[in-house]
């Protein structure tokens, strides 16, 4: 369990190939899966990529971005199956923060 104070105390790390484009805060991690908060800053994107074994569940908790070719705002959700190319693209928005689950199917 993490309350808001514990989450605020976690360290955010730079994320992605472009410095300043995104930060990632890991909330939980195992050998095969993880949960976290990912923030993509305005005018940036992560770059198109796919994950070979794990699926993504992405819930937009703030802002707006193009995720897997659809524009999603706060409250929006995307499921990205393993092997599907996708991006979190905030190049045309004021940025976004997503809660994600990166899960290997059993």
Phi and psi restraints in degrees (range 20) as a CNS / XPLOR table:
assign (resid 1 and name C) (resid 2 and name N)
       (resid 2 and name CA) (resid 2 and name C) 1.0 -131.0 20.0 2
assign (resid 2 and name N) (resid 2 and name CA)
       (resid 2 and name C) (resid 3 and name N) 1.0 120.9 20.0 2
assign (resid 2 and name C) (resid 3 and name N)
       (resid 3 and name CA) (resid 3 and name C) 1.0 -86.2 20.0 2
assign (resid 3 and name N) (resid 3 and name CA)
       (resid 3 and name C) (resid 4 and name N) 1.0 176.8 20.0 2
assign (resid 3 and name C) (resid 4 and name N)
       (resid 4 and name CA) (resid 4 and name C) 1.0 -59.0 20.0 2
assign (resid 4 and name N) (resid 4 and name CA)
       (resid 4 and name C) (resid 5 and name N) 1.0 -36.2 20.0 2
assign (resid 4 and name C) (resid 5 and name N)
       (resid 5 and name CA) (resid 5 and name C) 1.0 -65.9 20.0 2
assign (resid 5 and name N) (resid 5 and name CA)
       (resid 5 and name C) (resid 6 and name N) 1.0 -42.9 20.0 2
assign (resid 5 and name C) (resid 6 and name N)
       (resid 6 and name CA) (resid 6 and name C) 1.0 -65.1 20.0 2
assign (resid 6 and name N) (resid 6 and name CA)
       (resid 6 and name C) (resid 7 and name N) 1.0 -39.6 20.0 2
assign (resid 6 and name C) (resid 7 and name N)
       (resid 7 and name CA) (resid 7 and name C) 1.0 -65.9 20.0 2
assign (resid 7 and name N) (resid 7 and name CA)
       (resid 7 and name C) (resid 8 and name N) 1.0 -42.5 20.0 2
assign (resid 7 and name C) (resid 8 and name N)
       (resid 8 and name CA) (resid 8 and name C) 1.0 -62.7 20.0 2
assign (resid 8 and name N) (resid 8 and name CA)
       (resid 8 and name C) (resid 9 and name N) 1.0 -26.6 20.0 2
assign (resid 8 and name C) (resid 9 and name N)
       (resid 9 and name CA) (resid 9 and name C) 1.0 -83.7 20.0 2
assign (resid 9 and name N) (resid 9 and name CA)
       (resid 9 and name C) (resid 10 and name N) 1.0 -10.5 20.0 2
assign (resid 9 and name C) (resid 10 and name N)
       (resid 10 and name CA) (resid 10 and name C) 1.0 -69.8 20.0 2
assign (resid 10 and name N) (resid 10 and name CA)
       (resid 10 and name C) (resid 11 and name N) 1.0 153.3 20.0 2
assign (resid 10 and name C) (resid 11 and name N)
       (resid 11 and name CA) (resid 11 and name C) 1.0 -86.2 20.0 2
assign (resid 11 and name N) (resid 11 and name CA)
       (resid 11 and name C) (resid 12 and name N) 1.0 131.1 20.0 2
assign (resid 11 and name C) (resid 12 and name N)
       (resid 12 and name CA) (resid 12 and name C) 1.0 -94.7 20.0 2
assign (resid 12 and name N) (resid 12 and name CA)
       (resid 12 and name C) (resid 13 and name N) 1.0 136.9 20.0 2
assign (resid 12 and name C) (resid 13 and name N)
       (resid 13 and name CA) (resid 13 and name C) 1.0 -113.1 20.0 2
assign (resid 13 and name N) (resid 13 and name CA)
       (resid 13 and name C) (resid 14 and name N) 1.0 146.2 20.0 2
assign (resid 13 and name C) (resid 14 and name N)
       (resid 14 and name CA) (resid 14 and name C) 1.0 -57.5 20.0 2
assign (resid 14 and name N) (resid 14 and name CA)
       (resid 14 and name C) (resid 15 and name N) 1.0 146.7 20.0 2
assign (resid 14 and name C) (resid 15 and name N)
       (resid 15 and name CA) (resid 15 and name C) 1.0 -138.7 20.0 2
assign (resid 15 and name N) (resid 15 and name CA)
       (resid 15 and name C) (resid 16 and name N) 1.0 141.9 20.0 2
assign (resid 15 and name C) (resid 16 and name N)
       (resid 16 and name CA) (resid 16 and name C) 1.0 92.5 20.0 2
assign (resid 16 and name N) (resid 16 and name CA)
       (resid 16 and name C) (resid 17 and name N) 1.0 174.8 20.0 2
assign (resid 16 and name C) (resid 17 and name N)
       (resid 17 and name CA) (resid 17 and name C) 1.0 -77.8 20.0 2
assign (resid 17 and name N) (resid 17 and name CA)
       (resid 17 and name C) (resid 18 and name N) 1.0 -17.3 20.0 2
assign (resid 17 and name C) (resid 18 and name N)
       (resid 18 and name CA) (resid 18 and name C) 1.0 -108.6 20.0 2
assign (resid 18 and name N) (resid 18 and name CA)
       (resid 18 and name C) (resid 19 and name N) 1.0 120.0 20.0 2
assign (resid 18 and name C) (resid 19 and name N)
       (resid 19 and name CA) (resid 19 and name C) 1.0 -56.2 20.0 2
assign (resid 19 and name N) (resid 19 and name CA)
       (resid 19 and name C) (resid 20 and name N) 1.0 134.0 20.0 2
assign (resid 19 and name C) (resid 20 and name N)
       (resid 20 and name CA) (resid 20 and name C) 1.0 82.5 20.0 2
assign (resid 20 and name N) (resid 20 and name CA)
       (resid 20 and name C) (resid 21 and name N) 1.0 -3.3 20.0 2
assign (resid 20 and name C) (resid 21 and name N)
       (resid 21 and name CA) (resid 21 and name C) 1.0 -77.2 20.0 2
assign (resid 21 and name N) (resid 21 and name CA)
       (resid 21 and name C) (resid 22 and name N) 1.0 -34.2 20.0 2
assign (resid 21 and name C) (resid 22 and name N)
       (resid 22 and name CA) (resid 22 and name C) 1.0 -158.1 20.0 2
assign (resid 22 and name N) (resid 22 and name CA)
       (resid 22 and name C) (resid 23 and name N) 1.0 157.1 20.0 2
assign (resid 22 and name C) (resid 23 and name N)
       (resid 23 and name CA) (resid 23 and name C) 1.0 -130.1 20.0 2
assign (resid 23 and name N) (resid 23 and name CA)
       (resid 23 and name C) (resid 24 and name N) 1.0 151.7 20.0 2
assign (resid 23 and name C) (resid 24 and name N)
       (resid 24 and name CA) (resid 24 and name C) 1.0 -129.8 20.0 2
assign (resid 24 and name N) (resid 24 and name CA)
       (resid 24 and name C) (resid 25 and name N) 1.0 132.3 20.0 2
assign (resid 24 and name C) (resid 25 and name N)
       (resid 25 and name CA) (resid 25 and name C) 1.0 -119.3 20.0 2
assign (resid 25 and name N) (resid 25 and name CA)
       (resid 25 and name C) (resid 26 and name N) 1.0 113.4 20.0 2
assign (resid 25 and name C) (resid 26 and name N)
       (resid 26 and name CA) (resid 26 and name C) 1.0 -81.3 20.0 2
assign (resid 26 and name N) (resid 26 and name CA)
       (resid 26 and name C) (resid 27 and name N) 1.0 125.4 20.0 2
assign (resid 26 and name C) (resid 27 and name N)
       (resid 27 and name CA) (resid 27 and name C) 1.0 -93.4 20.0 2
assign (resid 27 and name N) (resid 27 and name CA)
       (resid 27 and name C) (resid 28 and name N) 1.0 -32.1 20.0 2
assign (resid 27 and name C) (resid 28 and name N)
       (resid 28 and name CA) (resid 28 and name C) 1.0 -159.2 20.0 2
assign (resid 28 and name N) (resid 28 and name CA)
       (resid 28 and name C) (resid 29 and name N) 1.0 146.3 20.0 2
assign (resid 28 and name C) (resid 29 and name N)
       (resid 29 and name CA) (resid 29 and name C) 1.0 -149.8 20.0 2
assign (resid 29 and name N) (resid 29 and name CA)
       (resid 29 and name C) (resid 30 and name N) 1.0 142.0 20.0 2
assign (resid 29 and name C) (resid 30 and name N)
       (resid 30 and name CA) (resid 30 and name C) 1.0 -125.6 20.0 2
assign (resid 30 and name N) (resid 30 and name CA)
       (resid 30 and name C) (resid 31 and name N) 1.0 -171.9 20.0 2
assign (resid 30 and name C) (resid 31 and name N)
       (resid 31 and name CA) (resid 31 and name C) 1.0 -65.4 20.0 2
assign (resid 31 and name N) (resid 31 and name CA)
       (resid 31 and name C) (resid 32 and name N) 1.0 -24.6 20.0 2
assign (resid 31 and name C) (resid 32 and name N)
       (resid 32 and name CA) (resid 32 and name C) 1.0 -124.1 20.0 2
assign (resid 32 and name N) (resid 32 and name CA)
       (resid 32 and name C) (resid 33 and name N) 1.0 -9.8 20.0 2
assign (resid 32 and name C) (resid 33 and name N)
       (resid 33 and name CA) (resid 33 and name C) 1.0 -144.4 20.0 2
assign (resid 33 and name N) (resid 33 and name CA)
       (resid 33 and name C) (resid 34 and name N) 1.0 165.0 20.0 2
assign (resid 33 and name C) (resid 34 and name N)
       (resid 34 and name CA) (resid 34 and name C) 1.0 -158.3 20.0 2
assign (resid 34 and name N) (resid 34 and name CA)
       (resid 34 and name C) (resid 35 and name N) 1.0 162.5 20.0 2
assign (resid 34 and name C) (resid 35 and name N)
       (resid 35 and name CA) (resid 35 and name C) 1.0 -133.1 20.0 2
assign (resid 35 and name N) (resid 35 and name CA)
       (resid 35 and name C) (resid 36 and name N) 1.0 143.9 20.0 2
assign (resid 35 and name C) (resid 36 and name N)
       (resid 36 and name CA) (resid 36 and name C) 1.0 -170.3 20.0 2
assign (resid 36 and name N) (resid 36 and name CA)
       (resid 36 and name C) (resid 37 and name N) 1.0 -178.3 20.0 2
assign (resid 36 and name C) (resid 37 and name N)
       (resid 37 and name CA) (resid 37 and name C) 1.0 -115.3 20.0 2
assign (resid 37 and name N) (resid 37 and name CA)
       (resid 37 and name C) (resid 38 and name N) 1.0 125.9 20.0 2
assign (resid 37 and name C) (resid 38 and name N)
       (resid 38 and name CA) (resid 38 and name C) 1.0 -120.1 20.0 2
assign (resid 38 and name N) (resid 38 and name CA)
       (resid 38 and name C) (resid 39 and name N) 1.0 126.6 20.0 2
assign (resid 38 and name C) (resid 39 and name N)
       (resid 39 and name CA) (resid 39 and name C) 1.0 -114.4 20.0 2
assign (resid 39 and name N) (resid 39 and name CA)
       (resid 39 and name C) (resid 40 and name N) 1.0 125.3 20.0 2
assign (resid 39 and name C) (resid 40 and name N)
       (resid 40 and name CA) (resid 40 and name C) 1.0 -106.9 20.0 2
assign (resid 40 and name N) (resid 40 and name CA)
       (resid 40 and name C) (resid 41 and name N) 1.0 122.3 20.0 2
assign (resid 40 and name C) (resid 41 and name N)
       (resid 41 and name CA) (resid 41 and name C) 1.0 -75.8 20.0 2
assign (resid 41 and name N) (resid 41 and name CA)
       (resid 41 and name C) (resid 42 and name N) 1.0 155.6 20.0 2
assign (resid 41 and name C) (resid 42 and name N)
       (resid 42 and name CA) (resid 42 and name C) 1.0 -52.2 20.0 2
assign (resid 42 and name N) (resid 42 and name CA)
       (resid 42 and name C) (resid 43 and name N) 1.0 136.5 20.0 2
assign (resid 42 and name C) (resid 43 and name N)
       (resid 43 and name CA) (resid 43 and name C) 1.0 82.9 20.0 2
assign (resid 43 and name N) (resid 43 and name CA)
       (resid 43 and name C) (resid 44 and name N) 1.0 5.6 20.0 2
assign (resid 43 and name C) (resid 44 and name N)
       (resid 44 and name CA) (resid 44 and name C) 1.0 -124.3 20.0 2
assign (resid 44 and name N) (resid 44 and name CA)
       (resid 44 and name C) (resid 45 and name N) 1.0 168.7 20.0 2
assign (resid 44 and name C) (resid 45 and name N)
       (resid 45 and name CA) (resid 45 and name C) 1.0 -150.2 20.0 2
assign (resid 45 and name N) (resid 45 and name CA)
       (resid 45 and name C) (resid 46 and name N) 1.0 164.7 20.0 2
assign (resid 45 and name C) (resid 46 and name N)
       (resid 46 and name CA) (resid 46 and name C) 1.0 -81.4 20.0 2
assign (resid 46 and name N) (resid 46 and name CA)
       (resid 46 and name C) (resid 47 and name N) 1.0 -29.6 20.0 2
assign (resid 46 and name C) (resid 47 and name N)
       (resid 47 and name CA) (resid 47 and name C) 1.0 102.8 20.0 2
assign (resid 47 and name N) (resid 47 and name CA)
       (resid 47 and name C) (resid 48 and name N) 1.0 142.7 20.0 2
assign (resid 47 and name C) (resid 48 and name N)
       (resid 48 and name CA) (resid 48 and name C) 1.0 -66.5 20.0 2
assign (resid 48 and name N) (resid 48 and name CA)
       (resid 48 and name C) (resid 49 and name N) 1.0 135.1 20.0 2
assign (resid 48 and name C) (resid 49 and name N)
       (resid 49 and name CA) (resid 49 and name C) 1.0 -160.3 20.0 2
assign (resid 49 and name N) (resid 49 and name CA)
       (resid 49 and name C) (resid 50 and name N) 1.0 168.5 20.0 2
assign (resid 49 and name C) (resid 50 and name N)
       (resid 50 and name CA) (resid 50 and name C) 1.0 -137.8 20.0 2
assign (resid 50 and name N) (resid 50 and name CA)
       (resid 50 and name C) (resid 51 and name N) 1.0 162.3 20.0 2
assign (resid 50 and name C) (resid 51 and name N)
       (resid 51 and name CA) (resid 51 and name C) 1.0 -116.2 20.0 2
assign (resid 51 and name N) (resid 51 and name CA)
       (resid 51 and name C) (resid 52 and name N) 1.0 127.3 20.0 2
assign (resid 51 and name C) (resid 52 and name N)
       (resid 52 and name CA) (resid 52 and name C) 1.0 -73.1 20.0 2
assign (resid 52 and name N) (resid 52 and name CA)
       (resid 52 and name C) (resid 53 and name N) 1.0 -32.6 20.0 2
assign (resid 52 and name C) (resid 53 and name N)
       (resid 53 and name CA) (resid 53 and name C) 1.0 -119.1 20.0 2
assign (resid 53 and name N) (resid 53 and name CA)
       (resid 53 and name C) (resid 54 and name N) 1.0 -29.3 20.0 2
assign (resid 53 and name C) (resid 54 and name N)
       (resid 54 and name CA) (resid 54 and name C) 1.0 -100.5 20.0 2
assign (resid 54 and name N) (resid 54 and name CA)
       (resid 54 and name C) (resid 55 and name N) 1.0 148.1 20.0 2
assign (resid 54 and name C) (resid 55 and name N)
       (resid 55 and name CA) (resid 55 and name C) 1.0 -97.3 20.0 2
assign (resid 55 and name N) (resid 55 and name CA)
       (resid 55 and name C) (resid 56 and name N) 1.0 154.8 20.0 2
assign (resid 55 and name C) (resid 56 and name N)
       (resid 56 and name CA) (resid 56 and name C) 1.0 -109.8 20.0 2
assign (resid 56 and name N) (resid 56 and name CA)
       (resid 56 and name C) (resid 57 and name N) 1.0 138.6 20.0 2
assign (resid 56 and name C) (resid 57 and name N)
       (resid 57 and name CA) (resid 57 and name C) 1.0 -116.4 20.0 2
assign (resid 57 and name N) (resid 57 and name CA)
       (resid 57 and name C) (resid 58 and name N) 1.0 124.8 20.0 2
assign (resid 57 and name C) (resid 58 and name N)
       (resid 58 and name CA) (resid 58 and name C) 1.0 -127.8 20.0 2
assign (resid 58 and name N) (resid 58 and name CA)
       (resid 58 and name C) (resid 59 and name N) 1.0 124.3 20.0 2
assign (resid 58 and name C) (resid 59 and name N)
       (resid 59 and name CA) (resid 59 and name C) 1.0 -119.8 20.0 2
assign (resid 59 and name N) (resid 59 and name CA)
       (resid 59 and name C) (resid 60 and name N) 1.0 120.7 20.0 2
assign (resid 59 and name C) (resid 60 and name N)
       (resid 60 and name CA) (resid 60 and name C) 1.0 -76.9 20.0 2
assign (resid 60 and name N) (resid 60 and name CA)
       (resid 60 and name C) (resid 61 and name N) 1.0 119.2 20.0 2
assign (resid 60 and name C) (resid 61 and name N)
       (resid 61 and name CA) (resid 61 and name C) 1.0 -103.4 20.0 2
assign (resid 61 and name N) (resid 61 and name CA)
       (resid 61 and name C) (resid 62 and name N) 1.0 -11.0 20.0 2
assign (resid 61 and name C) (resid 62 and name N)
       (resid 62 and name CA) (resid 62 and name C) 1.0 -166.1 20.0 2
assign (resid 62 and name N) (resid 62 and name CA)
       (resid 62 and name C) (resid 63 and name N) 1.0 145.9 20.0 2
assign (resid 62 and name C) (resid 63 and name N)
       (resid 63 and name CA) (resid 63 and name C) 1.0 77.3 20.0 2
assign (resid 63 and name N) (resid 63 and name CA)
       (resid 63 and name C) (resid 64 and name N) 1.0 -155.2 20.0 2
assign (resid 63 and name C) (resid 64 and name N)
       (resid 64 and name CA) (resid 64 and name C) 1.0 -153.3 20.0 2
assign (resid 64 and name N) (resid 64 and name CA)
       (resid 64 and name C) (resid 65 and name N) 1.0 146.4 20.0 2
assign (resid 64 and name C) (resid 65 and name N)
       (resid 65 and name CA) (resid 65 and name C) 1.0 -157.2 20.0 2
assign (resid 65 and name N) (resid 65 and name CA)
       (resid 65 and name C) (resid 66 and name N) 1.0 161.5 20.0 2
assign (resid 65 and name C) (resid 66 and name N)
       (resid 66 and name CA) (resid 66 and name C) 1.0 -89.4 20.0 2
assign (resid 66 and name N) (resid 66 and name CA)
       (resid 66 and name C) (resid 67 and name N) 1.0 118.4 20.0 2
assign (resid 66 and name C) (resid 67 and name N)
       (resid 67 and name CA) (resid 67 and name C) 1.0 -122.3 20.0 2
assign (resid 67 and name N) (resid 67 and name CA)
       (resid 67 and name C) (resid 68 and name N) 1.0 120.5 20.0 2
assign (resid 67 and name C) (resid 68 and name N)
       (resid 68 and name CA) (resid 68 and name C) 1.0 51.5 20.0 2
assign (resid 68 and name N) (resid 68 and name CA)
       (resid 68 and name C) (resid 69 and name N) 1.0 44.0 20.0 2
assign (resid 68 and name C) (resid 69 and name N)
       (resid 69 and name CA) (resid 69 and name C) 1.0 72.7 20.0 2
assign (resid 69 and name N) (resid 69 and name CA)
       (resid 69 and name C) (resid 70 and name N) 1.0 11.8 20.0 2
assign (resid 69 and name C) (resid 70 and name N)
       (resid 70 and name CA) (resid 70 and name C) 1.0 -123.6 20.0 2
assign (resid 70 and name N) (resid 70 and name CA)
       (resid 70 and name C) (resid 71 and name N) 1.0 139.1 20.0 2
assign (resid 70 and name C) (resid 71 and name N)
       (resid 71 and name CA) (resid 71 and name C) 1.0 -81.9 20.0 2
assign (resid 71 and name N) (resid 71 and name CA)
       (resid 71 and name C) (resid 72 and name N) 1.0 123.9 20.0 2
assign (resid 71 and name C) (resid 72 and name N)
       (resid 72 and name CA) (resid 72 and name C) 1.0 -124.8 20.0 2
assign (resid 72 and name N) (resid 72 and name CA)
       (resid 72 and name C) (resid 73 and name N) 1.0 136.8 20.0 2
assign (resid 72 and name C) (resid 73 and name N)
       (resid 73 and name CA) (resid 73 and name C) 1.0 -110.2 20.0 2
assign (resid 73 and name N) (resid 73 and name CA)
       (resid 73 and name C) (resid 74 and name N) 1.0 -175.0 20.0 2
assign (resid 73 and name C) (resid 74 and name N)
       (resid 74 and name CA) (resid 74 and name C) 1.0 -50.8 20.0 2
assign (resid 74 and name N) (resid 74 and name CA)
       (resid 74 and name C) (resid 75 and name N) 1.0 130.9 20.0 2
assign (resid 74 and name C) (resid 75 and name N)
       (resid 75 and name CA) (resid 75 and name C) 1.0 94.2 20.0 2
assign (resid 75 and name N) (resid 75 and name CA)
       (resid 75 and name C) (resid 76 and name N) 1.0 -12.7 20.0 2
assign (resid 75 and name C) (resid 76 and name N)
       (resid 76 and name CA) (resid 76 and name C) 1.0 -76.3 20.0 2
assign (resid 76 and name N) (resid 76 and name CA)
       (resid 76 and name C) (resid 77 and name N) 1.0 154.8 20.0 2
assign (resid 76 and name C) (resid 77 and name N)
       (resid 77 and name CA) (resid 77 and name C) 1.0 -135.5 20.0 2
assign (resid 77 and name N) (resid 77 and name CA)
       (resid 77 and name C) (resid 78 and name N) 1.0 142.3 20.0 2
assign (resid 77 and name C) (resid 78 and name N)
       (resid 78 and name CA) (resid 78 and name C) 1.0 -135.5 20.0 2
assign (resid 78 and name N) (resid 78 and name CA)
       (resid 78 and name C) (resid 79 and name N) 1.0 138.4 20.0 2
assign (resid 78 and name C) (resid 79 and name N)
       (resid 79 and name CA) (resid 79 and name C) 1.0 -110.4 20.0 2
assign (resid 79 and name N) (resid 79 and name CA)
       (resid 79 and name C) (resid 80 and name N) 1.0 123.8 20.0 2
assign (resid 79 and name C) (resid 80 and name N)
       (resid 80 and name CA) (resid 80 and name C) 1.0 -115.0 20.0 2
assign (resid 80 and name N) (resid 80 and name CA)
       (resid 80 and name C) (resid 81 and name N) 1.0 105.4 20.0 2
assign (resid 80 and name C) (resid 81 and name N)
       (resid 81 and name CA) (resid 81 and name C) 1.0 -64.6 20.0 2
assign (resid 81 and name N) (resid 81 and name CA)
       (resid 81 and name C) (resid 82 and name N) 1.0 156.3 20.0 2
assign (resid 81 and name C) (resid 82 and name N)
       (resid 82 and name CA) (resid 82 and name C) 1.0 -54.2 20.0 2
assign (resid 82 and name N) (resid 82 and name CA)
       (resid 82 and name C) (resid 83 and name N) 1.0 140.1 20.0 2
assign (resid 82 and name C) (resid 83 and name N)
       (resid 83 and name CA) (resid 83 and name C) 1.0 87.1 20.0 2
assign (resid 83 and name N) (resid 83 and name CA)
       (resid 83 and name C) (resid 84 and name N) 1.0 -8.3 20.0 2
assign (resid 83 and name C) (resid 84 and name N)
       (resid 84 and name CA) (resid 84 and name C) 1.0 -91.5 20.0 2
assign (resid 84 and name N) (resid 84 and name CA)
       (resid 84 and name C) (resid 85 and name N) 1.0 124.3 20.0 2
assign (resid 84 and name C) (resid 85 and name N)
       (resid 85 and name CA) (resid 85 and name C) 1.0 -69.4 20.0 2
assign (resid 85 and name N) (resid 85 and name CA)
       (resid 85 and name C) (resid 86 and name N) 1.0 137.9 20.0 2
assign (resid 85 and name C) (resid 86 and name N)
       (resid 86 and name CA) (resid 86 and name C) 1.0 -156.6 20.0 2
assign (resid 86 and name N) (resid 86 and name CA)
       (resid 86 and name C) (resid 87 and name N) 1.0 171.8 20.0 2
assign (resid 86 and name C) (resid 87 and name N)
       (resid 87 and name CA) (resid 87 and name C) 1.0 -148.8 20.0 2
assign (resid 87 and name N) (resid 87 and name CA)
       (resid 87 and name C) (resid 88 and name N) 1.0 159.5 20.0 2
assign (resid 87 and name C) (resid 88 and name N)
       (resid 88 and name CA) (resid 88 and name C) 1.0 -115.9 20.0 2
assign (resid 88 and name N) (resid 88 and name CA)
       (resid 88 and name C) (resid 89 and name N) 1.0 105.5 20.0 2
assign (resid 88 and name C) (resid 89 and name N)
       (resid 89 and name CA) (resid 89 and name C) 1.0 -115.4 20.0 2
assign (resid 89 and name N) (resid 89 and name CA)
       (resid 89 and name C) (resid 90 and name N) 1.0 110.8 20.0 2
assign (resid 89 and name C) (resid 90 and name N)
       (resid 90 and name CA) (resid 90 and name C) 1.0 -111.6 20.0 2
assign (resid 90 and name N) (resid 90 and name CA)
       (resid 90 and name C) (resid 91 and name N) 1.0 26.6 20.0 2
assign (resid 90 and name C) (resid 91 and name N)
       (resid 91 and name CA) (resid 91 and name C) 1.0 -66.9 20.0 2
assign (resid 91 and name N) (resid 91 and name CA)
       (resid 91 and name C) (resid 92 and name N) 1.0 -22.5 20.0 2
assign (resid 91 and name C) (resid 92 and name N)
       (resid 92 and name CA) (resid 92 and name C) 1.0 -116.5 20.0 2
assign (resid 92 and name N) (resid 92 and name CA)
       (resid 92 and name C) (resid 93 and name N) 1.0 23.8 20.0 2
assign (resid 92 and name C) (resid 93 and name N)
       (resid 93 and name CA) (resid 93 and name C) 1.0 -138.4 20.0 2
assign (resid 93 and name N) (resid 93 and name CA)
       (resid 93 and name C) (resid 94 and name N) 1.0 -178.6 20.0 2
assign (resid 93 and name C) (resid 94 and name N)
       (resid 94 and name CA) (resid 94 and name C) 1.0 -88.7 20.0 2
assign (resid 94 and name N) (resid 94 and name CA)
       (resid 94 and name C) (resid 95 and name N) 1.0 16.4 20.0 2
assign (resid 94 and name C) (resid 95 and name N)
       (resid 95 and name CA) (resid 95 and name C) 1.0 100.3 20.0 2
assign (resid 95 and name N) (resid 95 and name CA)
       (resid 95 and name C) (resid 96 and name N) 1.0 173.3 20.0 2
assign (resid 95 and name C) (resid 96 and name N)
       (resid 96 and name CA) (resid 96 and name C) 1.0 -155.8 20.0 2
assign (resid 96 and name N) (resid 96 and name CA)
       (resid 96 and name C) (resid 97 and name N) 1.0 157.2 20.0 2
assign (resid 96 and name C) (resid 97 and name N)
       (resid 97 and name CA) (resid 97 and name C) 1.0 -124.9 20.0 2
assign (resid 97 and name N) (resid 97 and name CA)
       (resid 97 and name C) (resid 98 and name N) 1.0 132.4 20.0 2
assign (resid 97 and name C) (resid 98 and name N)
       (resid 98 and name CA) (resid 98 and name C) 1.0 -124.7 20.0 2
assign (resid 98 and name N) (resid 98 and name CA)
       (resid 98 and name C) (resid 99 and name N) 1.0 146.0 20.0 2
assign (resid 98 and name C) (resid 99 and name N)
       (resid 99 and name CA) (resid 99 and name C) 1.0 -94.4 20.0 2
assign (resid 99 and name N) (resid 99 and name CA)
       (resid 99 and name C) (resid 100 and name N) 1.0 129.9 20.0 2
assign (resid 99 and name C) (resid 100 and name N)
       (resid 100 and name CA) (resid 100 and name C) 1.0 -129.3 20.0 2
assign (resid 100 and name N) (resid 100 and name CA)
       (resid 100 and name C) (resid 101 and name N) 1.0 152.5 20.0 2
assign (resid 100 and name C) (resid 101 and name N)
       (resid 101 and name CA) (resid 101 and name C) 1.0 -120.0 20.0 2
assign (resid 101 and name N) (resid 101 and name CA)
       (resid 101 and name C) (resid 102 and name N) 1.0 129.1 20.0 2
assign (resid 101 and name C) (resid 102 and name N)
       (resid 102 and name CA) (resid 102 and name C) 1.0 -116.2 20.0 2
assign (resid 102 and name N) (resid 102 and name CA)
       (resid 102 and name C) (resid 103 and name N) 1.0 101.1 20.0 2
assign (resid 102 and name C) (resid 103 and name N)
       (resid 103 and name CA) (resid 103 and name C) 1.0 -124.4 20.0 2
assign (resid 103 and name N) (resid 103 and name CA)
       (resid 103 and name C) (resid 104 and name N) 1.0 131.3 20.0 2
assign (resid 103 and name C) (resid 104 and name N)
       (resid 104 and name CA) (resid 104 and name C) 1.0 -85.8 20.0 2
assign (resid 104 and name N) (resid 104 and name CA)
       (resid 104 and name C) (resid 105 and name N) 1.0 126.5 20.0 2
assign (resid 104 and name C) (resid 105 and name N)
       (resid 105 and name CA) (resid 105 and name C) 1.0 -62.3 20.0 2
assign (resid 105 and name N) (resid 105 and name CA)
       (resid 105 and name C) (resid 106 and name N) 1.0 149.4 20.0 2
